[in-house]
Amino acid sequence: MLLVREVMHCKPGKVRPLVEKFLAMSKISEKMGMGKMRVLTDLSAERYWTLVAEMEVPSLQAFEKMFEGQGQSEKDMKEFETIMKGYHDLVDHGRREIYKIEG
């Protein structure tokens, strides 16, 4: 099992709109069978306005298939695109971290 963390550093004051997008995306991804996503914001971080989204996946192959939208309905993918439209306007930069869950 792997833990995938998306770490986003938002533009000043833009973390709340991104949180709303990720919470809506989490509902869709859970409905599509992709598992539950945890959405976190910083109380103390190396940078203000940080959002972290975490999800567990069984393998890199499963993550790649999920990321590509394989097995998802066209309706769900359109809804996903609508929710995430414009998110680049909220983010300064980010990174992805992938960890193997050992216990």
PEFEN-V678784 format. One record per residue. N is the residue number from 0. PSI is psi in radians with two decimals (999 if undefined). OMEGA is omega in degrees with one decimal (* if undefined). D_LAST is the distance of its C-alpha to the last C-alpha in Angstrom with 1 decimal. Layout:
BEGIN
n=N psi=PSI omega=OMEGA d_last=D_LAST
n=N psi=PSI omega=OMEGA d_last=D_LAST
END
This chain:
BEGIN
n=0 psi=2.46 omega=-179.2 d_last=9.6
n=1 psi=2.61 omega=172.9 d_last=10.9
n=2 psi=2.12 omega=178.6 d_last=11.6
n=3 psi=2.18 omega=179.3 d_last=15.4
n=4 psi=2.19 omega=173.0 d_last=17.1
n=5 psi=2.01 omega=-178.1 d_last=20.9
n=6 psi=2.02 omega=-177.3 d_last=22.4
n=7 psi=2.22 omega=173.5 d_last=26.1
n=8 psi=1.96 omega=-174.2 d_last=28.6
n=9 psi=2.82 omega=170.5 d_last=31.5
n=10 psi=2.71 omega=-177.5 d_last=35.1
n=11 psi=2.22 omega=176.9 d_last=36.5
n=12 psi=0.14 omega=-174.4 d_last=36.4
n=13 psi=0.13 omega=-177.7 d_last=34.8
n=14 psi=-0.67 omega=-176.9 d_last=31.3
n=15 psi=-0.82 omega=176.8 d_last=32.3
n=16 psi=-0.61 omega=178.6 d_last=33.8
n=17 psi=-0.66 omega=175.9 d_last=30.7
n=18 psi=-0.80 omega=-179.6 d_last=28.5
n=19 psi=-0.70 omega=177.6 d_last=30.8
n=20 psi=-0.80 omega=-178.3 d_last=30.5
n=21 psi=-0.62 omega=176.4 d_last=26.7
n=22 psi=-0.73 omega=176.9 d_last=26.7
n=23 psi=-0.72 omega=178.1 d_last=29.3
n=24 psi=-0.66 omega=179.8 d_last=27.4
n=25 psi=-0.72 omega=178.4 d_last=24.3
n=26 psi=-0.74 omega=179.5 d_last=26.5
n=27 psi=-0.80 omega=-177.2 d_last=27.9
n=28 psi=-0.63 omega=177.3 d_last=24.7
n=29 psi=-0.73 omega=177.7 d_last=23.3
n=30 psi=-0.59 omega=-178.8 d_last=26.7
n=31 psi=0.07 omega=177.8 d_last=26.6
n=32 psi=0.32 omega=-177.8 d_last=23.3
n=33 psi=0.08 omega=178.4 d_last=21.2
n=34 psi=2.92 omega=-177.6 d_last=18.8
n=35 psi=2.42 omega=178.3 d_last=18.8
n=36 psi=2.38 omega=172.2 d_last=19.0
n=37 psi=2.36 omega=179.4 d_last=18.5
n=38 psi=2.15 omega=-176.3 d_last=21.4
n=39 psi=2.62 omega=172.2 d_last=21.5
n=40 psi=2.79 omega=-173.8 d_last=24.4
n=41 psi=2.47 omega=163.6 d_last=24.9
n=42 psi=-0.53 omega=176.6 d_last=26.2
n=43 psi=2.14 omega=-178.0 d_last=26.1
n=44 psi=3.02 omega=177.8 d_last=25.4
n=45 psi=-0.33 omega=179.8 d_last=27.0
n=46 psi=2.49 omega=174.8 d_last=29.2
n=47 psi=2.87 omega=174.3 d_last=30.5
n=48 psi=0.85 omega=179.6 d_last=30.2
n=49 psi=2.35 omega=174.0 d_last=26.6
n=50 psi=2.41 omega=175.4 d_last=24.7
n=51 psi=2.24 omega=174.7 d_last=21.1
n=52 psi=2.19 omega=-178.3 d_last=20.1
n=53 psi=2.49 omega=172.2 d_last=16.5
n=54 psi=2.64 omega=176.6 d_last=15.6
n=55 psi=2.42 omega=177.6 d_last=13.0
n=56 psi=2.61 omega=-178.1 d_last=14.5
n=57 psi=-0.51 omega=-176.5 d_last=13.9
n=58 psi=2.92 omega=175.3 d_last=15.6
n=59 psi=-0.64 omega=179.2 d_last=18.1
n=60 psi=-0.74 omega=178.6 d_last=20.9
n=61 psi=-0.71 omega=178.5 d_last=20.0
n=62 psi=-0.77 omega=179.5 d_last=19.9
n=63 psi=-0.76 omega=179.0 d_last=23.2
n=64 psi=-0.75 omega=179.5 d_last=24.8
n=65 psi=-0.78 omega=-178.4 d_last=23.8
n=66 psi=-0.60 omega=179.6 d_last=25.1
n=67 psi=-0.17 omega=179.1 d_last=28.3
n=68 psi=0.27 omega=-179.2 d_last=28.8
n=69 psi=2.36 omega=178.4 d_last=29.0
n=70 psi=0.06 omega=-178.8 d_last=29.5
n=71 psi=2.60 omega=179.6 d_last=30.3
n=72 psi=2.72 omega=178.9 d_last=33.8
n=73 psi=-0.64 omega=179.3 d_last=36.3
n=74 psi=-0.81 omega=179.6 d_last=36.7
n=75 psi=-0.71 omega=-179.8 d_last=33.0
n=76 psi=-0.65 omega=176.9 d_last=33.1
n=77 psi=-0.73 omega=178.7 d_last=36.4
n=78 psi=-0.74 omega=177.4 d_last=34.9
n=79 psi=-0.81 omega=179.6 d_last=31.9
n=80 psi=-0.71 omega=179.6 d_last=34.4
n=81 psi=-0.78 omega=-179.6 d_last=36.6
n=82 psi=-0.76 omega=-173.3 d_last=33.9
n=83 psi=-0.02 omega=179.1 d_last=32.8
n=84 psi=2.27 omega=176.4 d_last=36.4
n=85 psi=0.10 omega=-177.7 d_last=37.2
n=86 psi=-0.42 omega=177.2 d_last=33.7
n=87 psi=-0.44 omega=178.3 d_last=34.6
n=88 psi=-0.27 omega=-177.9 d_last=37.3
n=89 psi=-0.34 omega=-170.6 d_last=34.7
n=90 psi=2.34 omega=173.8 d_last=32.4
n=91 psi=-0.92 omega=174.7 d_last=33.4
n=92 psi=2.95 omega=-178.9 d_last=30.6
n=93 psi=-3.10 omega=179.1 d_last=26.9
n=94 psi=2.84 omega=175.7 d_last=24.1
n=95 psi=2.37 omega=175.2 d_last=21.0
n=96 psi=2.40 omega=178.4 d_last=17.7
n=97 psi=2.15 omega=-177.8 d_last=15.1
n=98 psi=2.50 omega=171.0 d_last=11.6
n=99 psi=2.21 omega=179.7 d_last=9.2
n=100 psi=2.06 omega=-176.3 d_last=5.8
n=101 psi=-0.34 omega=-179.1 d_last=3.8
n=102 psi=999 omega=* d_last=0.0
END
